[in-house]
Amino acid sequence: KQEVTQIPAALSVPEGENLVLNCSFTDSAIYNLQWFRQDPGKGLTSLLLIQSSQREQTSGRLNASLDKSSGRSTLYIAASQPGDSATYLCAGNQAGTALIFGKGTTLSVSS
Amino acid sequence: DAGVIQSPRHEVTEMGQEVTLRCKPISGHNSLFWYRQTMMRGLELLIYFNNNVPIDDSGMPEDRFSAKMPNASFSTLKIQPSEPRDSAVYFCASSFIVGTGRGNGYTFGSGTRLTVV
């Protein structure tokens, strides 16, 4: 059964720092990978999608990569801001299956 | 596009009552997913529909839970009878998926916060 681990579970940084969130899958045969952001009491907002033929995606200050040989993904956030404070969720699926989620990394950026 | 629409946003019910959660996916999406989120277990997949047909319902906790998708624009998740341990946030998501999984990513609704007392 596929399991997703996100490290660290929580992270506190001062504004302006660059940071990396990690995600790993027990089965490295990941077809699609998607990173989401969730604010307290809110729904999930999609940040980046890495599809089967891709290895990396970038949007603004965010960059996500996927190493299919190891089943590991990283989300890089450049020049963090207080508005980046939220929980970040990693999710992946194998061919023909639905996304399975990690438990998230809760990020707090202080000004 | 209005996105994925879920109703109600909040539901408080007494143990033993029937609860029905509703979802309208994004027009043109062919796949719909129901997830449940709790502090202890995180986000768990309950059921996945493709072209209105249930593909994977292995996450449905027990017979008290049922889901239907009568057409491409509407789905329901029903709990009968409800129990306090069903209290959680229930999310619906939709996507357009072809073949074994190539698609445009999932879009989530705002969720229904269910409290069973």
Contacts between the chains, C-beta under 8 A, distances in Angstrom:
chain1	res1	chain2	res2	distance
A	31	B	100	7.0
A	31	B	101	4.7
A	32	B	101	5.9
A	32	B	102	7.8
A	32	B	103	7.3
A	32	B	105	7.5
A	34	B	105	5.4
A	34	B	106	6.4
A	36	B	108	7.6
A	42	B	110	7.1
A	43	B	91	6.6
A	43	B	108	4.9
A	43	B	109	6.2
A	43	B	110	4.4
A	43	B	111	5.3
A	44	B	91	7.1
A	44	B	93	7.8
A	44	B	108	4.2
A	45	B	108	7.8
A	46	B	105	5.5
A	46	B	106	6.9
A	46	B	107	6.7
A	46	B	108	7.8
A	49	B	104	7.5
A	49	B	105	4.0
A	51	B	102	6.5
A	51	B	103	7.9
A	52	B	101	6.9
A	52	B	102	6.1
A	89	B	43	7.0
A	91	B	43	7.8
A	91	B	106	7.8
A	93	B	101	6.2
A	94	B	101	7.7
A	95	B	100	3.7
A	95	B	101	5.0
A	96	B	55	8.0
A	96	B	100	4.8
A	96	B	101	6.0
A	97	B	48	7.9
A	97	B	56	6.9
A	97	B	101	7.5
A	98	B	33	5.5
A	98	B	45	5.1
A	98	B	48	4.3
A	98	B	55	8.0
A	98	B	56	6.3
A	99	B	33	7.5
A	99	B	45	7.4
A	99	B	106	6.0
A	100	B	45	6.8
A	101	B	35	7.8
A	101	B	42	6.0
A	101	B	43	4.1
A	101	B	44	8.0
A	102	B	42	7.3
A	103	B	42	4.2
A	104	B	42	7.0
